[in-house]
Amino acid sequence: MSALGKLFRTTAFKLTLAYLIFFAIFAACLLGYFAWNTRRLITEQITATVDAEIVGLNEQYRQGGIRRLVFVIEDRARRPGSSLYLVSTFNGQTLAGNVGSLPSGTLANAGWIETTYRRQEEQDAGNDHFALARVFQLPGGFRLMVGRDLDERERIYDVILAAGKWSIALVVLLGLAGGFFVARRMLRRVDAMTESTRIIMDGNFTGRLPVVGSGDELDRLADNLNAMLARIEALMHGLKEVTDNIAHDLKTPLTRLRNRSEQALRTAKTEAEYRAALDATIEESDALIRTFNALLLIARAESGQARGETVEFDAADIARGVTELYEPLADEKGLLLRVEADAPALVRGNRELVSQALANLVDNAIKYAAPNGAPEAPPPEIVVRAAGAGERVILSVSDRGPGIAEADRGRAIERFVRLEQSRTQPGSGLGLSLAAAVARLHGGELRLEDNQPGLRIVLALPRSPGQATP
Amino acid sequence: MEAVRGWLAQARRPLLLFHEDDIWRIDVVSVPQAPKASSVPKAAAARPFQNPSPLNTSEAEASADHRIAEQTNAPMRLLIIEDDRTAADYLVKAFREVGHVAEHAADGEDGLAQALHGQFDVLIVDRMLPKLDGLTVIGTLRAKNIHTPALILSALGQVDDRVKGLRAGGDDYLAKPYSFAELLARIEVLARRGGGRSEEMTYRVGDLVLDRLSHSVTRGTEELTLQPREFRLLEYLMKHAGQVVTRTMLLENVWDYHFDPQTNVIDVHISRLRSKIDKGFAQPLLHTIRGAGYMVRDNK
């Protein structure tokens, strides 16, 4: 496709063309109407003048007979810019007037007539002029014709027509030029965008669409597409990280599983040894399944598929339920788990997922908030809270454990990240990531805060619209 | 019961039931040559319940061998509708080994035909089947007013899939991969659900009595004080007295949670309950079934 062909095919150019045609037709109609009306107006004026003159001349005739009429007409006919006058006898002999000649039979019938005539002074030049005239039968067989030359009318008409033609030609020309310019400018920007997307499609995900900075619709489009690209890039990056992490966190236990089985085959002699090896294998595979399930759930939550059926539920209820479930476990570990959730805090979403997220957080807190060494000291507290705060419902778990250094907090939420000192603890390392994914699914967020000392994990969810802010 | 004892007596070899491709943890450390139920509880009773720990395996192993005798006392007819040949064969074999009769259908249509014409105690239905999917099979059966309990097996383990399965007429839902012990426990509960003791107002196991109306629990002459959740836990266990109840079943039915709580929180709850109902009594009633779950049973 040639550059010009490409230009003509642009939407901008096609639009310009369509507008142009529409506008040209409109202008033509307007001018046509104007011309027609002007012409009608002039005709009307002529008729009125002629009528008035006939009335006046008829009056002269009645008062002074034909002599007076001829006299008056001779007088009027000499004035510059005068009307056309002609008085003739019943047999067609001209008595007075300023008309040179008329086509024969013009005076035969009384009434309005549009006719050609020749002026007296150019009788022989052969220049026919148009006139609008009225033939009047005077008593006594005389005929009176009064008319006006139509040259003026035709001239005005021609001027308007010529103006119309030129202005339409100008409109078309300017329109085409404008369309060409706009289309070319548009095309250049779109071409730049197309080029950028081609580069991005080739695999360079850091590429972005050009933004001119004018804030027009193309800029807004480019801005949005760039935001989309940034999100895609982040997802791709996340995916790559996940793949790496899966490779690590699933392959490590798989390797362990395989090694253990191999070792059992090599060294186990008694049934008890085989049994122990099998038990260990099953335990390891259970842990693998758990990790795998958590991964699946996170993936589903992040893609928004896990939403399932949304119901309105009380987050305080969830806090109490989860605390009740974990309280004996905390107690056994020498920790005090208690709940502070008195007022109902309604949330709309997936009750099961929010429960699971909170359970994960509590489980985490119990795992990491080791009891203090002194046996007499009161057990360290873990507090689960649920409360409404403005537009949000805050579910939080606060412990008195070692906490997480501020620099590590962002990383702690990422999938599979278990901070170095906690690598020895059991668990898939997905608890926080899952809670974060659940928060995002509900349009909320997961925050890690300093509990001074210890860690406070905050699961902020949007408050259900059903419950007004107090 | 006699037939089962005979079968067990024949199985003189240590019963080791496992399969190459699934989780199979019924742990029978030593099958008694002549299984007299009373010989076992002594060992269990001898163990003091001080500072009970959920991860203490010696306690668990002590009562490990109740379950075979218990679970085989009523042979069931099962229909397994599953298109994976290996998995189905394994299930059929495993169910036969514990004394149940299992039929197999390889696709949805065949399964539906068999379920319509055969007499089964429980149907085990895979969700994704050739020809007719599992939910449609169950839906068709229910529409024809056939209410054989059905357990749905599915690789889709998410909460909404489970809800969909139960809504379609399934009675229970188990996500793959599962342990055979879990499946067996659920099947047995399903099979006995109809003729169970759900309508009774008082549950009685040995000298332990739970009154559902007055929410009181007594053991012998002693009134026990239980927390509401402990009461519900005991209620569920006693409702299924003599049956293995897995941790997941407890989490689902007592707590109404369908997720994995990461740590075995249920074990700690059981320990607490045990310390209330069994501590100080000669005869323990709440038993740990290793690799499977728990059971309330009077061994006398």
Interface residues (C-beta under 8 A of the other chain):
Chain A: E271 R275 L278 D279 I282 S285 D286 I289 R290 N293 A294 L296 L297 R300 A306 G308 E309 G321 E324 L325 Y326 P328 L329 D331 E332 N350 E352 L353 S355 Q356 A359 N360 D363 I366 K367 G427 S428 G431
Chain B: P14 L16 F18 I23 R25 S53 G157 Q158 V159 D160 V163 P177 S179 R229 W255 Y257 H258 F259 D260 P261 Q262 T263 V265 V268 H269 S271 R272
